[in-house]
Amino acid sequence: MKLNEYIDHTKLGPIVSKEDIDKLTQEAIEYSFKSVCVSPVWVSYAASLLKGKSPLVCTVIGFPHGTHTKEVKAYETADAIKNGADEIDMVVNVALVKAHDAKGIFEDISSVVKAASGKTVKVIIETAYLSKEEIILVCEQAVKAKANFVKTSTGYASSGATKDDVALMKEIVKDHAFVKASGGVRTFEDAMIMINAGASRIGTSNGVALVNHKEATSGY
């Protein structure tokens, strides 16, 4: 695949405007990105702009800290899909991971998978906060809950994706799920490092710069 086909073209945050979503979707169409990733309030509008086009609509659930209850995450998911979301990026309850609560992690993820009704679910595990053993634990529970992807980061933690974390995640999920690298992927070279380590998707607000082999100066 070409790099553009890996990219979830992302625009998240509290002051995103309608014009920002217009630009995001137009770029996604122009560059044939895999998806646009937007906050739930923009799902319906993004879906209307992309109707009949190839890019998918992705949104975030329990974002950015994962501290919503599983019932709220399930409701958010169902609402997002009703509004036109094709893919769901949920933030796991990191406190459950730090507590090594396998049952709680499974239930947190499973609530979203069930509410997604067959749509793609990516589990953001926020690797910056986790030890190797905790990364393994949450990846195992994501596979058990039948999530489609595990994802490194929200972009709100102290660091984002690393080659070693992506490789470890891929080693654990094997062929049962895919890996999405996100946070800090700012150059074409960065993206290729993540893909070679095992990533099947790249989350970035710098998709245009990446495919044009330019270094991004800011963003997710």
N, C-alpha and C positions, 0 to 999 in steps of 0.2 A: 504493500500500500504506500501511497505518497503521504507525506507528513500531514497535509491538510485533512486527510481522512481520519487522522487520530485525534483531531483537536475538538474539544468542547470549548467554544468561544464564549468567554465568561464576562459578565458584568454584574457585580453584586455590590451591595452597600446601601446606606440610608439615603443618599441624595441622587440616586440614579433617576434620570428624567425620561420622558417619553422620547425625546430626541436621541438620547443615548441608546434606547432600545431600537429605534429606527436605524441608527448607524450600525449597531451590532448585527441586526438581522440582514441588512444589506451586505455587510462584509461577509457574513456566513454564506449568503447566496453567491456572491462574487467569487469567493475562494472555495466553495463547496466543502465547508467545514462539516464535521460530523453532527454537531449540535450547537445551539446557543444555550448557555446556562444562565438563568435569570432567577430573581427572587419570586416567590409565589404570587405577589401582587401584579407581576408582569406576564404571567403565563398566558392568560387569555389573549392579551394584546399581541404577544410574540407569536402565538399560534395563528392568529388571524393574518399576520404579515407573512408567515411561512406556509400557509395553506397551499398545497399543491407543489411545494418546493422540497428539495431533498434534505436540508438540515432539519434535525429533530429539535424538539423543545425539551430541555432539561431544567429541573428546578431543585431547590435545596429544602430539606425538611429538618426541623430541630436545629436550625442554623442560627448562630455559628458555634454554639457551645455544647449542643447535644443534651441540654439539661431539661428539655420538655419531658413530660411523662410519655410512656409508650402509647397511651390512649390519645393524647394530643397529636403525637407523630402520625398515628394511624389516620386520624381525622384530617390532618394537613395533607396527607398523601392522597386520600380519596378526593378531597376538594381539588387538589392540583390536577389530578387525572381528569376529573369532570371538566376542568377548565382548559384541557388540551395538552397536558404534559405527557411526553412520551417516555421520559426517564426521570428517575428520582435519585437524588444524592442525599442520603440521610446522614446526620452526625450521630455516631454512637454515644451512649452515655459513658463518658470516659471514667467517671467515678466507679462505675461497675467494673470496668476493666482493671483499674488500679486496685480494687478490692478482690480481684480474681474471682468474681461472681459469674461463673460460666452460665448458670441458669438465667440470671438476670440479663446478661448480654444477649443470649439467645432470644429471650422473650422481647427484648427491645428491638432487635433486628426483625424478628419474625412478625411483629405487629405491622411493620411497614411492608414487608414482603406480601403478607396476606392482603393488606389494603390496596396494594399496587395492582392486584388482579392480573398478574402476568406481565406487567410492564417491567422494564429493566430497573433494578435497584442497585445502587452503588453505596457501599458503607464507608463513610469517612471515619477512619480510625484515629486520626491525629497523632501520627507517629512521633512528633516532637516531644510528646508527654510520656511516651511508653518505652519500657525496656524491651529487649529482644524477646524475653519470655512472654511479655504482655502482648506484643505484636502477634506472636504465634497463637496465643489464646484467642484473641478477637478474630483473627483470620479463620481459625478452626470453627468458631461459632457462626461466623458469617456463611461459611460453606454449609454447615449443618442447617442453617435457616434458609438455605437456597437463594441467597443473594447472588446477583450476577457478577458484581465487582467488589473488590476492596480498594479503597482510595486512600492516599497518604494523608491528605491535609485539607484544612479549610482555607488556609491563607491567613488565618487570624492568630496562629500560634507563633512561637518564637522562631520557628524555621519550617521549611516545607519539605518537598520530596528530596530524598537522597538516593543515589544509586544502590547503596547497600540495603536500604529499607525496601526498595522496590524488588530487588533480587530475593530478599528474604520472604517477602509477601508472596511472590510468584512461586517460590519453593514450597511454601505451605499450601497454597490453594491449588497448585498443580493445574490440571485441566478442568477443575470443578468450578472455577471462577476466573475472571480477568482482573488485571491490576490497572488502576488509574493513578498516574503521577500528577500531582498538582502542588502549586506553591513554589515560587522561585525558579521556574523554568523560563529563562529569559533569552536564550539564544537557540539557534538551530542545533548547535552542538550539544547544548543541555538536553534538548528534546531527544536527540539521537542516543545519548547516553542512557536516558530513561527507557527508551524503546528497546535498546540492546540488552538492558538489564531485565526486561520482561514486561514493560508497560504496554498495554493495548490501547490506552487512551491517555491524552494529555489535557489537563485542565489549565487554561491560561487566558488572561485578558490580553495577551500579547501575540495572538495567533497570526495577525498580519505581518508583524515584524519577523516572527519565526519563519514563516514560509518564504519571506523575502530575504532570508539570511541576514537580518539586521538585529543588532542587540537592543532589547527593550530597555528603556530608561526608568520605567516605573510600572506599577500594577501588580496583579496577582500572579 
